[in-house]
Amino acid sequence: MKMIDAHIHLDQYKNNEIELIVKGSVSIEAVLSVSNNLESCKRNLELSKKYLHVKPAFGFHPEQSLPTENEFYMLLEWMVEHRDEMSAVGEVGLPYYLRKEQKVSNLQFGQYMELLEEFIVSANKWEKPIVLHAVYEDAPVVCNLLEKHSVSKAHFHWFKGDEKTIKRMIQNGYHISVTPEIVYKEKIQKLVQTYPLEQMMIETDGPWPFEGPFSGKLTTPDMMKHSISMIAKIKNLSETEVSERVFENTKNFYLI
C-alpha cells in the first residue's frame, strides 16, 4: 500500500522524528511538507534536498500575526527565487481560529485577505497548486478569490464546512484531504460520504496530535492506513482500490 502524505509540517518535527517519518516506512512514497513562514520555507527546502521523499510547499500560515510589509515581500521574493524547487504554494489561507478568539480585527482580516489574494495570483502565475487553510465560513470567501482568478488546482486541507460550499467546491474541481480524525469524527465521515473519491487525498497535518486510538502517539504518515480503511468502509470499496486512487490523485495533483 503506497501512500503520500498530502499535508504535513515536517520542519516542525525533531531530527530523529524526521528520519523515522521519511525512512521508517516503505509505504510512504512522498510527503508534501507545507511551510509557516520564511524560516519554515528555508527549512523545508533543506529537507527536500536531503530527502527525495520530501516535496516542499512555500507560504505563510494564516493562524499567526500578520507579517510586516517588508517580511511579506522578502518571503515573496524568496519564493520567486525558488519557485522551480517548490511543489506548491502553501500553507496559506485565512485566520479562522484566531478570529474566533477575537485576536483579529476586521481591518486585519482585510489584510489577511490581501495576502491570500497575492498568493493566489502568484500560484496562478507560476502554475503551482495552492494549499489552503480555509474552513467553515471562510471557505466561501476563499472560493470567491479562487473563482475571481480562475484557479482550479486548489487543495483545501482538513476541510470543514457547510453543504452548499461543499457542492461548490466539488463543481469547481477543488481537492480535499482527510486526516486520521476520520476514524472518530462523524462530521468528517459525512464529508467523505459526499465528496468524490477522484478529488480526495489523505494527510496527517503532523505533528498535530490526534485523539481516539491515536491519543498520546506521535503523528506519523503510517496513521493514514486507518484513514484509508475508514474511507473504504464509507465508500463501500476495497482498501486496495481506495489507496490506489488517492495515491494517484495526489501524484497527479502535485506532479510527484
Secondary structure, 3 states (H helix, E strand, C coil): CCEEEEEECHHHCCHHHHHHHHHCCCCEEEEEECCCCHHHHHHHHHHHHHCCCEEEEECCCCCCCCCCHHHHHHHHHHHHHCHHHCCEEEEEECCHHHHHCCCCCHHHHHHHHHHHHHHHHHHHHHCCCEEEECCCCHHHHHHHHHHHCCCCCEEEECCCCCHHHHHHHHHHCCEEEECHHHHCCHHHHHHHHHCCHHHEEECCCCCCCCCHHHCCCCCCHHHHHHHHHHHHHHHCCCHHHHHHHHHHHHHHHHCC
